[in-house]
């Protein structure tokens, strides 16, 4: 996971993952569900960062992916983005559900 920066706030139980230091001028953020926010370029082609609220709670479970409010074409673009690196190193997306890959993150947070 070289090049990826991970910050964990234990008091707030918030995980911030930064995939790209150089951020595009035009960017947006999408709530994947009530606890996970993905930052990306406006074209939905490059992930910039990921914020996970209640991180320790989410390590224990799968959560529903909530993209119903997006237009169909944007939803398809976002699903493609979620399945490739670097996001797939952190999130496992299957059957409209999300799960955090805990093994990678717990090692990096402990370091």
C-alpha positions in Angstrom: 0.0 0.0 0.0 2.8 2.4 -0.7 1.8 6.0 -1.4 -1.3 5.6 0.6 -1.5 7.7 3.8 -3.7 6.5 6.6 -4.7 8.5 9.7 -6.7 7.1 12.5 -8.3 9.2 15.2 -8.9 6.8 18.1 -10.9 9.2 20.1 -13.4 9.9 17.3 -13.0 6.5 15.8 -12.5 8.0 12.4 -10.3 6.6 9.7 -9.0 8.8 6.9 -7.2 7.2 3.9 -5.5 9.5 1.3 -4.9 7.8 -2.0 -3.5 10.7 -3.9 -1.6 13.7 -2.7 -2.2 15.6 -6.0 -5.9 16.4 -5.9 -7.7 17.4 -9.1 -9.2 20.9 -9.2 -12.6 19.5 -9.9 -13.5 16.9 -7.3 -16.5 15.6 -5.4 -17.4 13.4 -2.5 -20.1 10.7 -2.3 -21.6 9.0 0.7 -21.3 5.3 0.1 -23.5 4.9 3.2 -24.0 6.8 6.4 -20.4 6.0 7.6 -18.2 5.9 4.5 -17.4 8.9 2.3 -15.4 8.6 -0.9 -13.6 11.6 -2.4 -12.8 11.4 -6.2 -12.4 13.5 -9.3 -15.6 14.8 -10.9 -15.4 12.2 -13.7 -15.6 9.4 -11.2 -12.3 7.9 -12.5 -9.8 8.5 -9.8 -10.1 8.0 -6.0 -8.6 10.7 -3.9 -9.6 9.6 -0.3 -11.8 7.7 1.9 -13.3 8.6 5.3 -14.8 6.0 7.6 -16.8 7.1 10.6 -17.2 4.5 13.5 -14.3 2.6 12.0 -13.9 0.0 14.8 -17.7 -0.8 14.6 -17.6 -1.3 10.9 -14.6 -3.8 11.1 -17.1 -6.3 12.6 -19.7 -6.2 9.9 -20.8 -5.7 6.3 -22.8 -2.5 5.6 -25.1 -1.7 2.8 -23.9 0.3 -0.2 -26.3 3.2 -0.7 -26.1 4.6 -4.2 -29.8 4.8 -5.0 -29.9 8.6 -5.2 -27.3 8.6 -8.0 -28.2 8.6 -11.7 -27.7 5.1 -13.3 -24.7 6.2 -15.4 -22.9 7.7 -12.3 -23.7 4.6 -10.2 -22.1 2.4 -12.9 -19.0 4.6 -13.0 -18.7 4.6 -9.2 -19.1 0.8 -9.0 -16.3 0.4 -11.5 -14.1 2.7 -9.4 -14.9 0.8 -6.2 -13.7 -2.5 -7.7 -10.2 -1.3 -8.7 -7.0 -0.3 -6.9 -6.5 1.5 -4.6 -10.1 1.3 -3.2 -10.3 -2.5 -3.5 -7.3 -2.7 -1.2 -9.4 -1.2 1.6 -13.0 -2.0 0.7 -14.6 -5.3 -0.5 -17.7 -4.5 -2.5 -20.0 -7.4 -3.4 -23.8 -7.7 -3.9 -24.5 -4.1 -2.9 -22.6 -4.6 0.4 -19.3 -3.1 1.7 -16.7 -4.7 4.0 -13.5 -3.2 5.2 -10.3 -5.2 4.6 -9.3 -5.1 8.3 -6.0 -7.0 8.0 -4.2 -4.4 5.9 -5.5 -1.5 7.9 -4.9 -2.8 11.4 -1.3 -3.4 10.5 -0.8 0.0 9.1 -2.6 1.8 11.9 -0.5 0.0 14.5 2.7 1.0 12.8 
